[in-house]
């Protein structure tokens, strides 16, 4: 009887005006809490808009496999002493530590995220938070949350504001795509290679790969290309109003073209294999007899040899240059503009100490 009386009283309460109001308020509160919970969960996967004029990495680094990327007082790098696993350090090369065991290249950064092409996973460390197959990833800067963006092999890519420009290899062939960082938009721009590394004023400067290797610019506002210079070239890099490039017609010598002046200059007659530009200096690998890694100022003056032999993967940060001997896992470093260089033993020790 007591239970029946209680239920009857509860029924009468909700039939009363005050009871109906209470029920409406209760339902509203439940609905609001459910909506807030949805927003919190959704926010975890929602991409925060990148700062204006975001560029993921320098063209010179990306043309050398993008193994180093400096962003917000942190350097992300692929450590060859650990088979290419992802590490971080400060710009003065302190606090070197493993971030993730993914074997990475084409490192980019912008906003709250880093981006990279993962070729596979190294044999050391905890791999519980990342898949073992290759693909292009977006990750929080601490790598605690990793999102797959593209399953295909990515040859090269660049981040411009909220869009990734990627050269992918599919079963059907090469495709150049524009992909919004949150995967809400994807557009196929070409069925051939357009290297998106060199960005100036939010536009992409690249050498054509269809026929003549002339210099073109892709307007990222409408994705329409136009020709800039009818000089066959490779690996253009835009720095301080100049386009630096390897001159195909003249034994791959290094030249620069003034976007404001329209004047081309020869910087060296050496045959060049690869190069990078930054902080007022150019580092390049001289090919042919007496091969060597060389350095000079961006106007071609004050040239000197950094290291004799064949070197590759020339990457630069605000303070240092990094490079590897051809077909070697040994990583070298040295202050930009200095004649001194040495094995980057600190990065090697960071692998042994963990």
ChimeraX attribute file (.defattr): number of C-alpha atoms within 10 A of each C-alpha:
attribute: neighborCount
match mode: 1-to-1
recipient: residues
	/A:1	6
	/A:2	7
	/A:3	8
	/A:4	9
	/A:5	10
	/A:6	11
	/A:7	12
	/A:8	11
	/A:9	12
	/A:10	13
	/A:11	12
	/A:12	12
	/A:13	14
	/A:14	14
	/A:15	12
	/A:16	12
	/A:17	11
	/A:18	11
	/A:19	15
	/A:20	13
	/A:21	13
	/A:22	14
	/A:23	13
	/A:24	12
	/A:25	12
	/A:26	12
	/A:27	12
	/A:28	12
	/A:29	12
	/A:30	12
	/A:31	12
	/A:32	12
	/A:33	12
	/A:34	11
	/A:35	12
	/A:36	12
	/A:37	12
	/A:38	11
	/A:39	12
	/A:40	11
	/A:41	11
	/A:42	11
	/A:43	11
	/A:44	10
	/A:45	12
	/A:46	12
	/A:47	17
	/A:48	14
	/A:49	13
	/A:50	19
	/A:51	12
	/A:52	12
	/A:53	13
	/A:54	16
	/A:55	24
	/A:56	26
	/A:57	25
	/A:58	26
	/A:59	27
	/A:60	28
	/A:61	25
	/A:62	30
	/A:63	25
	/A:64	21
	/A:65	20
	/A:66	29
	/A:67	27
	/A:68	29
	/A:69	25
	/A:70	22
	/A:71	18
	/A:72	10
	/A:73	11
	/A:74	15
	/A:75	19
	/A:76	26
	/A:77	24
	/A:78	25
	/A:79	25
	/A:80	19
	/A:81	18
	/A:82	21
	/A:83	17
	/A:84	22
	/A:85	26
	/A:86	27
	/A:87	23
	/A:88	25
	/A:89	19
	/A:90	15
	/A:91	18
	/A:92	13
	/A:93	15
	/A:94	11
	/A:95	13
	/A:96	18
	/A:97	16
	/A:98	21
	/A:99	17
	/A:100	22
	/A:101	26
	/A:102	30
	/A:103	23
	/A:104	30
	/A:105	27
	/A:106	28
	/A:107	29
	/A:108	27
	/A:109	25
	/A:110	23
	/A:111	19
	/A:112	15
	/A:113	19
	/A:114	22
	/A:115	28
	/A:116	24
	/A:117	27
	/A:118	28
	/A:119	18
	/A:120	18
	/A:121	22
	/A:122	19
	/A:123	13
	/A:124	13
	/A:125	13
	/A:126	12
	/A:127	14
	/A:128	8
	/A:129	13
	/A:130	20
	/A:131	15
	/A:132	15
	/A:133	12
	/A:134	20
	/A:135	20
	/A:136	23
	/A:137	20
	/A:138	23
	/A:139	17
	/A:140	15
	/A:141	20
	/A:142	13
	/A:143	16
	/A:144	11
	/A:145	14
	/A:146	19
	/A:147	16
	/A:148	16
	/A:149	17
	/A:150	17
	/A:151	16
	/A:152	16
	/A:153	18
	/A:154	24
	/A:155	17
	/A:156	24
	/A:157	30
	/A:158	29
	/A:159	27
	/A:160	25
	/A:161	19
	/A:162	20
	/A:163	21
	/A:164	23
	/A:165	26
	/A:166	27
	/A:167	26
	/A:168	23
	/A:169	18
	/A:170	12
	/A:171	6
	/A:172	7
	/A:173	9
	/A:174	17
	/A:175	19
	/A:176	24
	/A:177	20
	/A:178	22
	/A:179	20
	/A:180	19
	/A:181	25
	/A:182	18
	/A:183	13
	/A:184	7
	/A:185	10
	/A:186	15
	/A:187	11
	/A:188	12
	/A:189	16
	/A:190	13
	/A:191	16
	/A:192	16
	/A:193	20
	/A:194	25
	/A:195	26
	/A:196	27
	/A:197	31
	/A:198	26
	/A:199	25
	/A:200	18
	/A:201	9
	/A:202	17
	/A:203	17
	/A:204	23
	/A:205	28
	/A:206	29
	/A:207	27
	/A:208	20
	/A:209	15
	/A:210	11
	/A:211	8
	/A:212	12
	/A:213	17
	/A:214	18
	/A:215	23
	/A:216	19
	/A:217	22
	/A:218	19
	/A:219	15
	/A:220	17
	/A:221	8
	/A:222	7
	/A:223	13
	/A:224	10
	/A:225	15
	/A:226	12
	/A:227	14
	/A:228	15
	/A:229	17
	/A:230	12
	/A:231	16
	/A:232	19
	/A:233	26
	/A:234	22
	/A:235	25
	/A:236	28
	/A:237	26
	/A:238	25
	/A:239	21
	/A:240	10
	/A:241	14
	/A:242	21
	/A:243	21
	/A:244	29
	/A:245	28
	/A:246	24
	/A:247	22
	/A:248	15
	/A:249	10
	/A:250	13
	/A:251	12
	/A:252	21
	/A:253	20
	/A:254	27
	/A:255	22
	/A:256	24
	/A:257	19
	/A:258	16
	/A:259	15
	/A:260	8
	/A:261	9
	/A:262	10
	/A:263	10
	/A:264	16
	/A:265	13
	/A:266	16
	/A:267	20
	/A:268	17
	/A:269	14
	/A:270	17
	/A:271	21
	/A:272	21
	/A:273	18
	/A:274	24
	/A:275	27
	/A:276	26
	/A:277	24
	/A:278	23
	/A:279	15
	/A:280	13
	/A:281	19
	/A:282	24
	/A:283	28
	/A:284	25
	/A:285	27
	/A:286	25
	/A:287	18
	/A:288	12
	/A:289	8
	/A:290	9
	/A:291	18
	/A:292	19
	/A:293	25
	/A:294	19
	/A:295	26
	/A:296	21
	/A:297	18
	/A:298	21
	/A:299	15
	/A:300	17
	/A:301	12
	/A:302	11
	/A:303	16
	/A:304	16
	/A:305	17
	/A:306	20
	/A:307	19
	/A:308	14
	/A:309	15
	/A:310	18
	/A:311	24
	/A:312	20
	/A:313	24
	/A:314	29
	/A:315	29
	/A:316	29
	/A:317	20
	/A:318	14
	/A:319	14
	/A:320	19
	/A:321	21
	/A:322	22
	/A:323	24
	/A:324	19
	/A:325	18
	/A:326	12
	/A:327	9
	/A:328	10
	/A:329	15
	/A:330	16
	/A:331	19
	/A:332	19
	/A:333	19
	/A:334	19
	/A:335	15
	/A:336	22
	/A:337	20
	/A:338	12
	/A:339	13
	/A:340	12
	/A:341	17
	/A:342	11
	/A:343	15
	/A:344	17
	/A:345	14
	/A:346	13
	/A:347	24
	/A:348	17
	/A:349	12
	/A:350	17
	/A:351	19
	/A:352	10
	/A:353	7
	/A:354	8
